[in-house]
Amino acid sequence: MNRRWLTLTAVFGLGFLGVSTIFHWVASAREARFLKSAEHRREMVRWEAAYALAMLTTFSGIGFLVAAAAKQPLRALRRQLSLLDPQNPWQRVHVDERDPEIEALVQEINRLLDRVQETLSEADRASARVAHELKLPLTMARLRMEQAVERVDPAISEQIQAELDRLSHYLDRALLLARAEKGGLVLRWERLRVDELLEELLEGFRLLAEAEGRTIEARMIPAEADADRTYLKQILYNLISNALRHGRGPIYLRLRRNASGITLAVGNRIKRSGVGRSGLGMGKRIVAALVQSHGNMRAAYRLCREWHCARLRIFPKMASG
């Protein structure tokens, strides 16, 4: 509904109320002169007051509804803006409203999001180029370190090797993210047991959790899904890793199966502010890119007070798209 028409309707209604009330009072006053008793005149005044109150209440209610309807597009726009995910810069807002002012506002917001997406895309391309450039020097450094291991103090050698491994892991993740977001991944589809993949990953994650005094409580049932083994394992790894890195207390993992597919939920308490916030946010981006590459998956995240829940749904391959 056009906001200008709503405004005109409200103005016309209030104007009609005022004019109608004035004419009615004038007519009533002229009519009251012909009434003989004061009681009749008081009765007429009471009826006219009731009429005016009813008119005022009716048009006030209409005005309130008109004002609420006029604000509805802005409320819808605000809800969409609050739901925008910083990890998904390609999202856009829209409102089913033909008001030129609202449409202009939506267009300006989407132009701003276009510029943000272009900036992030350029940063991603630059990161991918840097990762490609660093891959060869890093490999050569690792080879030289392996050759010189006998001439270097074992403790120092171990520290350097650990840092090289960490940097290599980060570069591999950056290159994977760049390929996935460009749609350059080649998927090798298989029928996989998701519960078995999770058990393989949980063996290592349980050791890491125990080192932090935490536990992983998993409830799983046998469940199969169509996916690429390597990339599905990467998705599962990132979901559990994020819960371990950014959470506290027990990690709850649930794997369920129904007619539409399987659902994996990973829940944990969020770390208190100021703790564990040094990550680069690459984990969720990799999950989003790999999920989009498969086409038969959906990933969602939900915050509820101090709880965070990551949910992965995998549908049958024939139902994708």
C-alpha positions as CSV (number, residue, x, y, z in Angstrom):
1,M,0.0,0.0,0.0
2,N,1.4,3.4,-1.0
3,R,2.3,5.5,2.0
4,R,1.0,8.7,0.4
5,W,-2.4,7.2,0.0
6,L,-2.4,6.2,3.6
7,T,-1.4,9.8,4.6
8,L,-4.2,11.3,2.4
9,T,-6.7,8.9,3.8
10,A,-5.8,9.8,7.4
11,V,-5.9,13.6,6.6
12,F,-9.2,13.2,4.8
13,G,-10.7,11.2,7.7
14,L,-9.6,13.6,10.4
15,G,-10.8,16.6,8.3
16,F,-14.2,14.9,7.7
17,L,-14.4,14.2,11.5
18,G,-13.8,17.9,12.3
19,V,-16.2,19.3,9.7
20,S,-18.9,16.7,10.5
21,T,-18.7,17.4,14.2
22,I,-18.9,21.2,13.7
23,F,-21.9,21.0,11.4
24,H,-23.6,18.6,13.7
25,W,-23.1,20.8,16.7
26,V,-24.4,23.8,14.8
27,A,-27.4,21.9,13.7
28,S,-28.0,20.6,17.2
29,A,-27.7,24.0,18.7
30,R,-30.2,25.5,16.3
31,E,-32.5,22.6,16.9
32,A,-32.2,22.9,20.7
33,R,-33.8,26.4,20.6
34,F,-37.1,24.8,19.6
35,L,-37.0,22.4,22.6
36,K,-39.3,23.7,25.4
37,S,-37.7,22.1,28.5
38,A,-34.2,22.1,29.8
39,E,-34.3,18.4,30.3
40,H,-34.8,17.8,26.6
41,R,-32.0,20.2,25.8
42,R,-29.7,18.3,28.2
43,E,-30.7,15.0,26.7
44,M,-29.8,16.3,23.2
45,V,-26.4,17.5,24.4
46,R,-25.7,14.1,25.9
47,W,-26.6,12.4,22.6
48,E,-24.5,14.8,20.7
49,A,-21.6,14.3,23.0
50,A,-21.9,10.5,22.7
51,Y,-22.0,10.9,18.9
52,A,-18.9,13.1,18.9
53,L,-17.0,10.6,21.2
54,A,-18.0,7.7,18.9
55,M,-16.8,9.6,15.9
56,L,-13.6,10.6,17.5
57,T,-12.9,7.0,18.7
58,T,-13.6,5.6,15.3
59,F,-11.4,7.9,13.4
60,S,-8.7,7.7,16.0
61,G,-8.6,3.9,15.6
62,I,-8.6,4.3,11.8
63,G,-5.7,6.8,12.1
64,F,-3.8,4.4,14.3
65,L,-4.2,1.5,11.9
66,V,-3.2,3.7,9.0
67,A,0.0,4.8,10.9
68,A,0.8,1.2,11.8
69,A,0.4,0.1,8.2
70,A,2.6,3.0,7.0
71,K,5.4,1.8,9.4
72,Q,5.1,-1.9,8.3
73,P,7.6,-1.6,5.4
74,L,10.2,0.1,7.6
75,R,9.7,-2.6,10.2
76,A,10.2,-5.4,7.6
77,L,13.3,-3.6,6.3
78,R,14.7,-3.3,9.8
79,R,14.1,-7.1,10.4
80,Q,15.9,-8.0,7.2
81,L,18.8,-5.7,8.1
82,S,19.1,-7.3,11.6
83,L,19.2,-10.8,9.9
84,L,22.0,-10.0,7.5
85,D,24.9,-12.4,8.1
86,P,28.3,-10.6,7.9
87,Q,29.7,-13.9,6.5
88,N,27.3,-13.7,3.5
89,P,27.9,-10.4,1.8
90,W,25.9,-11.4,-1.2
91,Q,22.6,-11.0,0.7
92,R,20.2,-8.2,-0.3
93,V,17.1,-6.7,1.2
94,H,13.7,-6.2,-0.4
95,V,10.3,-4.8,0.6
96,D,7.0,-5.4,-1.1
97,E,6.2,-1.7,-1.1
98,R,5.6,0.6,-4.1
99,D,6.2,3.8,-2.2
100,P,9.0,5.6,-4.1
101,E,10.7,6.7,-0.9
102,I,10.8,3.2,0.5
103,E,12.0,1.8,-2.9
104,A,14.8,4.5,-3.0
105,L,15.9,3.6,0.5
106,V,16.0,-0.1,-0.4
107,Q,18.0,0.6,-3.5
108,E,20.5,2.7,-1.6
109,I,21.0,0.0,1.0
110,N,21.5,-2.6,-1.7
111,R,24.0,-0.4,-3.5
112,L,25.9,-0.1,-0.2
113,L,25.8,-3.9,0.1
114,D,27.1,-4.2,-3.5
115,R,30.1,-2.0,-2.6
116,V,30.7,-4.1,0.5
117,Q,30.6,-7.3,-1.5
118,E,32.9,-5.9,-4.1
119,T,35.4,-4.8,-1.5
120,L,35.3,-8.2,0.3
121,S,35.6,-10.0,-3.1
122,E,38.7,-8.0,-4.0
123,A,40.2,-8.7,-0.6
124,D,39.5,-12.4,-1.1
125,R,41.1,-12.3,-4.5
126,A,44.1,-10.6,-3.0
127,S,44.3,-13.2,-0.2
128,A,44.1,-16.0,-2.8
129,R,46.9,-14.5,-4.8
130,V,49.0,-14.1,-1.6
131,A,48.3,-17.6,-0.6
132,H,49.3,-18.9,-4.1
133,E,52.5,-16.8,-3.9
134,L,53.4,-18.1,-0.4
135,K,52.7,-21.8,-1.1
136,L,55.9,-22.5,-2.9
137,P,58.2,-20.6,-0.5
138,L,56.5,-22.3,2.5
139,T,57.0,-25.7,0.9
140,M,60.7,-25.0,0.3
141,A,61.1,-23.7,3.8
142,R,59.7,-27.0,5.2
143,L,62.0,-29.1,3.0
144,R,65.0,-27.1,4.1
145,M,64.0,-27.4,7.7
146,E,63.7,-31.2,7.4
147,Q,67.2,-31.3,5.9
148,A,68.7,-29.1,8.6
149,V,66.9,-30.9,11.5
150,E,70.1,-32.6,12.7
151,R,72.0,-29.3,13.0
152,V,69.3,-27.4,14.9
153,D,68.3,-27.7,18.6
154,P,65.3,-30.2,18.7
155,A,63.1,-27.9,20.8
156,I,63.6,-25.0,18.4
157,S,63.2,-27.3,15.4
158,E,59.9,-28.6,16.8
159,Q,58.6,-25.0,17.4
160,I,59.5,-23.9,13.9
161,Q,58.0,-27.0,12.4
162,A,54.7,-26.4,14.3
163,E,54.6,-22.8,13.1
164,L,55.2,-23.9,9.5
165,D,52.5,-26.5,9.8
166,R,50.1,-23.9,11.2
167,L,50.9,-21.5,8.3
168,S,50.5,-24.3,5.8
169,H,47.1,-25.2,7.2
170,Y,45.9,-21.6,7.0
171,L,47.1,-21.3,3.4
172,D,45.3,-24.5,2.5
173,R,42.1,-23.2,4.0
174,A,42.5,-19.9,2.2
175,L,43.0,-21.6,-1.1
176,L,40.0,-24.0,-0.5
177,L,37.8,-21.0,0.4
178,A,38.9,-19.1,-2.8
179,R,38.1,-22.1,-5.0
180,A,34.8,-22.9,-3.3
181,E,33.5,-19.3,-3.5
182,K,34.4,-19.2,-7.2
183,G,32.6,-22.4,-7.9
184,G,35.8,-24.2,-8.9
185,L,35.4,-27.3,-6.8
186,V,35.0,-30.7,-8.5
187,L,32.8,-32.9,-6.2
188,R,33.2,-36.7,-6.1
189,W,29.8,-37.8,-5.0
190,E,29.5,-40.8,-2.7
191,R,27.0,-42.5,-0.5
192,L,28.6,-41.9,2.9
193,R,27.9,-42.9,6.5
194,V,27.9,-39.5,8.3
195,D,28.0,-41.1,11.7
196,E,31.2,-42.9,10.9
197,L,32.8,-39.7,9.6
198,L,31.8,-38.0,12.8
199,E,33.3,-40.8,14.9
200,E,36.6,-40.5,13.1
201,L,36.7,-36.8,13.8
202,L,35.6,-37.1,17.4
203,E,38.5,-39.3,18.3
204,G,40.9,-36.4,18.0
205,F,38.5,-33.7,19.2
206,R,37.7,-35.6,22.4
207,L,41.5,-35.5,23.3
208,L,41.5,-31.8,22.7
209,A,38.4,-31.3,24.7
210,E,39.8,-33.3,27.6
211,A,43.0,-31.2,27.6
212,E,40.7,-28.2,28.2
213,G,38.7,-30.0,30.9
214,R,35.7,-30.2,28.6
215,T,33.6,-33.1,27.2
216,I,31.8,-33.9,24.0
217,E,28.4,-35.6,24.4
218,A,27.4,-37.2,21.1
219,R,24.1,-38.9,20.3
220,M,24.1,-40.4,16.8
221,I,22.2,-42.9,14.8
222,P,23.4,-44.6,11.6
223,A,22.7,-42.1,8.8
224,E,23.8,-42.0,5.1
225,A,24.1,-39.0,2.8
226,D,25.2,-38.1,-0.7
227,A,28.3,-35.8,-0.6
228,D,32.0,-35.5,-1.4
229,R,33.9,-37.3,1.4
230,T,36.7,-34.8,1.7
231,Y,34.5,-31.7,1.7
232,L,31.9,-33.1,4.0
233,K,34.6,-34.1,6.4
234,Q,35.9,-30.5,6.2
235,I,32.4,-29.1,7.0
236,L,32.0,-31.4,10.0
237,Y,35.5,-30.5,11.2
238,N,34.8,-26.8,11.0
239,L,31.5,-27.1,12.9
240,I,33.1,-29.0,15.8
241,S,36.3,-26.9,15.7
242,N,34.3,-23.7,16.0
243,A,32.4,-25.1,19.0
244,L,35.7,-26.1,20.7
245,R,37.5,-22.9,19.9
246,H,34.8,-20.4,20.6
247,G,32.8,-22.2,23.2
248,R,33.0,-23.3,26.9
249,G,31.7,-26.2,28.8
250,P,30.3,-29.4,27.2
251,I,29.8,-29.7,23.5
252,Y,26.5,-31.4,22.6
253,L,26.3,-33.2,19.2
254,R,23.1,-34.7,17.8
255,L,22.7,-36.6,14.6
256,R,19.1,-37.4,13.5
257,R,17.4,-38.8,10.4
258,N,14.0,-38.3,9.0
259,A,12.1,-38.6,5.7
260,S,13.6,-35.4,4.3
261,G,17.2,-36.1,5.1
262,I,19.5,-35.9,8.1
263,T,20.2,-33.2,10.6
264,L,23.4,-32.5,12.6
265,A,23.2,-30.1,15.5
266,V,26.3,-28.9,17.4
267,G,25.6,-26.8,20.5
268,N,27.8,-25.2,23.1
269,R,27.9,-22.3,25.5
270,I,29.6,-19.2,24.2
271,K,32.8,-18.0,25.7
272,R,32.5,-14.9,27.8
273,S,33.5,-11.6,26.1
274,G,37.1,-11.0,25.6
275,V,38.0,-14.7,25.4
276,G,38.7,-16.6,22.2
277,R,37.8,-13.8,19.8
278,S,41.0,-13.7,17.8
279,G,39.9,-15.9,15.0
280,L,39.6,-14.7,11.4
281,G,36.1,-16.0,10.9
282,M,37.2,-18.3,8.1
283,G,35.5,-21.5,9.5
284,K,31.9,-20.3,8.9
285,R,32.9,-19.0,5.4
286,I,34.4,-22.3,4.4
287,V,31.3,-24.1,5.7
288,A,29.0,-21.7,3.8
289,A,31.0,-22.1,0.6
290,L,31.2,-25.9,0.7
291,V,27.5,-26.2,1.6
292,Q,26.6,-24.0,-1.4
293,S,28.9,-26.1,-3.7
294,H,27.1,-29.3,-2.7
295,G,23.6,-27.8,-3.3
296,N,21.8,-30.4,-1.2
297,M,22.8,-28.9,2.1
298,R,21.7,-26.1,4.4
299,A,23.7,-24.6,7.3
300,A,22.2,-22.3,9.9
301,Y,23.4,-20.8,13.2
302,R,21.3,-19.7,16.1
303,L,22.1,-17.7,19.3
304,C,20.0,-18.0,22.4
305,R,21.4,-16.1,25.3
306,E,24.6,-17.8,26.1
307,W,24.1,-20.7,23.8
308,H,25.2,-21.2,20.2
309,C,23.8,-23.9,18.0
310,A,25.1,-24.8,14.5
311,R,22.7,-26.9,12.4
312,L,23.6,-28.8,9.2
313,R,20.9,-30.4,7.1
314,I,21.7,-32.8,4.3
315,F,18.9,-33.7,1.8
316,P,18.9,-36.5,-0.8
317,K,20.9,-35.5,-3.8
318,M,17.9,-35.9,-6.2
319,A,16.0,-33.3,-4.1
320,S,18.7,-30.6,-4.4
321,G,18.5,-27.5,-6.6
